[in-house]
Amino acid sequence: MSPKNEKRLTNAERTALAREQAKKIRDTQQKKEKTRNWIIRGSVLLVAVAIVVIIAIVVLQTSKSNEPVAATGAVPANANSYGGVTVGKDGAIVAPVTKETTVDMASLPPAPTAQPTAVSGLDKLGLAAAPADKPAQVVVYLDFMCPACKNFETAYGPTLDGLRNSGKITVEYRPLNFLDRFSSGTNYSSRSAAAAACVVDKSPDKYKAFVDSLYKEQPAENSKGLDNATLVKLASEAGAADINSCVNDKTFRPYIAFGGALAVARGIAATPTVFVQGQQWMPEKDKDFNAFLTTALAAK
């Protein structure tokens, strides 16, 4: 049909057609708007669900970290019942003289009723001068969240390592749980110390490397600290066997709790607390630990 023969629309018809086209456009826009709104609502819902899941995981992990610790537990292989691990030449672990297999909170002496002014019962903590034909005994009470402990290790660790590797001393590490209250409810001091116990139990030759990594990666006080997965990862990177189940099952948490309570009962009130040949280093008196160490070794 030629344009001349096409039927011309009336004004009313053109108006109706325009309205119909406008309605189609509006309907299309409304459908797009509905789809967009559903997408936004769905995204918001997914984010909300994800947040709830994350909160639930954090609460669950925190609750698990704060579950009561058993009153009795096993002593790690290669460790002593005082909470210590003795490292000798080239990082080799020195077996304890007397080997206890379990600890029991019921066997602890009573905690002091007032702030102790000195450590008592050194023999009850296994602190004594080594015989003349044996390496001198150095014992370090520490907390893996304690900045002063890291500073001590940074300042004096190389000297201790040198003397240890030359066979002149042994260095015994006794990790404590003093700063649990400063780890935002995750008990990081206990968890990290227990992880170190897992390492010495399974891979004693990797213990010192793991201790070094805990200092290197030390979290700030009043933070949650490193999570269990990170502790397991650090142990693996140090060359240790898998400690995942040992850490998550809290295998050595009673052992760490016992060592901390024993230290408190005998007057250990701060970290680091260091003994050389049964003599306590008092920083306020002997400011230079190297000088104190030299004097103690010369007396031996």
C-alpha positions in Angstrom: 0.0 0.0 0.0 1.4 3.4 -0.9 1.7 6.2 1.6 -1.1 8.0 -0.1 -3.5 5.1 0.6 -2.4 4.6 4.3 -5.1 5.3 6.8 -4.3 8.4 8.8 -4.7 8.1 12.5 -7.1 10.5 14.2 -5.9 12.7 17.1 -7.6 10.4 19.5 -6.0 7.3 18.0 -2.5 8.9 18.1 -3.1 9.9 21.7 -4.2 6.3 22.6 -1.1 4.9 20.8 1.2 7.2 22.6 -0.3 6.3 25.9 0.1 2.6 25.1 3.7 3.1 24.2 4.3 5.1 27.3 2.7 2.4 29.4 5.0 -0.2 27.9 8.0 1.9 28.7 6.7 2.4 32.3 6.0 -1.4 32.6 9.5 -2.2 31.4 11.1 0.3 33.8 9.0 -1.0 36.7 10.1 -4.6 35.9 13.7 -3.4 35.9 13.2 -1.5 39.1 11.7 -4.6 40.8 14.5 -6.8 39.6 17.1 -4.2 40.9 15.3 -4.0 44.2 15.2 -7.8 44.6 18.9 -7.9 43.8 19.7 -5.2 46.4 17.5 -7.0 49.0 19.1 -10.3 48.2 22.6 -8.8 48.5 21.7 -7.1 51.8 20.3 -10.4 53.1 23.4 -12.3 52.0 25.7 -9.8 53.7 23.5 -9.9 56.8 23.7 -13.7 56.8 27.5 -13.6 56.3 27.9 -11.2 59.2 25.7 -13.4 61.5 27.8 -16.5 60.5 31.1 -14.6 61.2 29.8 -13.4 64.5 28.7 -16.9 65.4 32.1 -18.3 64.4 33.9 -15.7 66.5 31.5 -16.3 69.5 32.0 -20.1 69.1 35.8 -19.8 69.0 35.9 -17.4 71.9 33.5 -19.6 73.9 35.7 -22.6 73.1 38.8 -20.7 74.2 37.2 -19.9 77.5 35.9 -23.4 78.2 37.1 -24.6 81.6 40.4 -26.4 81.5 40.7 -29.8 83.1 42.3 -30.0 86.5 44.7 -32.8 85.4 46.6 -33.4 82.2 49.6 -34.9 80.5 53.1 -33.5 80.6 54.5 -33.2 77.0 57.3 -35.5 76.1 60.7 -33.9 76.5 59.3 -31.3 79.0 59.4 -31.2 82.8 56.5 -30.8 85.3 57.6 -27.2 86.2 56.3 -26.1 82.8 59.8 -26.0 81.2 61.7 -27.2 78.2 65.5 -27.2 78.4 67.4 -26.4 75.2 71.0 -27.4 74.8 73.7 -27.3 72.2 72.5 -26.7 68.6 68.9 -26.6 69.7 68.8 -30.2 71.0 66.3 -30.7 73.9 67.8 -31.9 77.1 65.6 -34.6 78.7 64.4 -33.8 82.2 66.2 -35.5 85.1 62.9 -36.7 86.7 60.1 -37.3 84.3 56.5 -36.7 85.5 53.8 -37.9 83.1 50.9 -35.9 84.5 50.1 -32.8 86.5 47.2 -32.3 88.9 46.0 -28.9 90.2 45.1 -30.5 93.5 48.8 -31.1 94.2 49.7 -27.3 94.1 50.8 -25.4 97.1 48.4 -22.7 98.2 48.6 -19.4 96.4 50.2 -16.5 98.4 47.6 -14.2 100.1 49.8 -11.1 99.5 52.2 -10.0 96.8 55.3 -12.0 97.4 58.6 -10.1 97.8 60.8 -13.0 96.7 60.6 -16.4 95.1 60.5 -19.2 97.6 61.3 -22.8 97.4 63.7 -22.7 94.5 64.3 -26.5 94.8 60.5 -26.9 94.5 60.8 -25.2 91.1 63.9 -27.2 90.0 66.1 -24.1 90.3 69.6 -24.9 91.4 73.3 -24.4 90.4 74.4 -27.1 87.9 77.4 -29.2 88.9 80.9 -28.0 87.8 81.1 -30.6 85.1 77.6 -29.7 83.6 76.5 -26.7 81.6 75.2 -23.8 83.8 71.4 -23.6 84.2 69.6 -20.6 82.8 65.8 -20.6 83.3 63.5 -18.0 81.7 59.9 -17.5 82.8 58.1 -15.8 79.9 54.8 -15.0 78.3 54.5 -15.1 74.5 52.4 -11.9 74.6 54.8 -10.1 76.9 56.6 -7.2 75.1 59.3 -7.2 77.8 60.0 -10.9 77.2 60.5 -10.2 73.5 62.8 -7.3 74.3 64.8 -9.6 76.6 65.1 -12.2 73.9 66.1 -9.6 71.3 68.7 -8.1 73.6 70.2 -11.2 75.2 69.1 -14.1 73.1 72.1 -14.0 70.8 74.4 -14.1 73.8 72.5 -17.0 75.4 72.4 -18.9 72.0 76.2 -18.5 71.7 76.9 -19.8 75.2 74.4 -22.6 74.7 75.8 -23.7 71.4 79.3 -23.7 72.9 78.0 -26.1 75.6 78.5 -23.6 78.5 74.9 -23.3 79.4 71.4 -24.7 78.9 68.4 -22.4 78.5 65.1 -23.6 79.9 62.0 -21.8 78.7 58.9 -21.8 80.9 56.0 -20.2 79.2 53.3 -18.8 81.5 49.7 -17.7 81.0 49.9 -14.4 82.9 48.6 -12.2 80.1 45.5 -14.2 79.2 43.5 -11.3 80.6 45.0 -9.0 78.0 44.1 -11.1 74.9 40.4 -10.0 74.5 39.0 -13.2 75.8 40.9 -15.6 73.6 43.5 -16.8 76.3 46.3 -16.3 73.8 49.1 -16.7 76.4 47.7 -20.1 77.3 47.1 -21.1 73.7 50.5 -20.1 72.4 52.3 -21.8 75.3 50.2 -25.0 74.8 51.1 -24.9 71.1 54.8 -24.8 72.0 54.1 -27.8 74.3 52.6 -29.6 71.3 55.7 -28.9 69.2 58.1 -30.2 71.9 55.9 -33.3 72.3 55.9 -34.1 68.6 59.0 -32.4 67.1 61.4 -31.5 69.9 64.2 -30.5 67.5 61.9 -27.8 66.1 61.0 -26.3 69.5 63.5 -23.4 69.5 62.6 -22.4 66.0 58.9 -22.3 67.0 59.7 -20.2 70.1 61.6 -17.8 67.8 58.7 -17.6 65.4 56.2 -16.8 68.3 58.4 -13.9 69.3 58.8 -12.7 65.7 55.0 -12.8 65.2 54.2 -11.5 68.7 50.7 -9.9 68.7 50.0 -6.7 70.7 48.7 -6.8 74.2 44.9 -6.3 74.4 44.5 -7.9 71.0 43.0 -11.4 70.2 46.4 -12.7 69.5 47.1 -15.2 66.7 44.4 -17.7 66.1 44.9 -21.5 66.4 45.2 -21.9 62.6 48.1 -19.4 62.6 49.8 -21.2 65.5 49.5 -24.5 63.6 50.9 -22.8 60.4 53.9 -21.3 62.3 54.7 -24.7 63.7 54.6 -26.2 60.2 56.8 -23.5 58.9 59.3 -24.2 61.7 59.5 -27.8 60.4 57.3 -29.4 63.1 54.9 -32.2 62.6 51.1 -31.3 62.4 49.9 -30.0 65.7 46.4 -29.2 64.6 44.5 -31.7 66.8 46.9 -31.1 69.7 46.1 -27.4 69.7 42.4 -27.6 69.0 41.8 -30.4 71.5 43.6 -28.3 74.2 45.8 -31.3 75.0 48.4 -29.4 77.0 46.3 -26.6 78.4 46.1 -28.2 81.8 49.9 -28.5 81.8 50.2 -24.8 81.1 47.6 -23.9 83.7 49.5 -26.0 86.3 52.8 -24.4 85.4 51.3 -20.9 85.8 49.7 -21.7 89.1 52.9 -23.3 90.4 54.9 -20.2 89.4 52.4 -17.9 91.2 52.4 -20.1 94.3 56.2 -19.9 94.5 56.3 -16.1 94.1 56.9 -15.6 90.3 55.0 -12.4 89.8 56.2 -11.0 86.5 57.7 -11.9 83.1 60.4 -12.2 82.2 61.8 -13.7 85.4 65.3 -15.1 84.9 67.5 -17.4 86.9 71.1 -18.3 86.4 72.6 -21.1 88.5 69.7 -20.7 90.9 70.2 -16.9 91.3 67.4 -14.6 90.3 68.3 -11.6 88.0 66.9 -8.5 89.5 66.8 -5.8 86.8 66.3 -2.9 89.3 69.6 -4.0 90.9 71.7 -5.6 88.1 70.5 -3.5 85.1 72.9 -5.2 82.7 71.9 -8.9 82.3 75.1 -9.7 80.5 77.2 -8.5 83.5 74.9 -10.6 85.9 75.3 -13.6 83.6 79.1 -13.2 83.4 79.4 -13.0 87.2 77.1 -16.1 87.8 79.1 -18.1 85.3 82.4 -17.0 86.8 81.3 -18.2 90.2 80.5 -21.6 88.7 
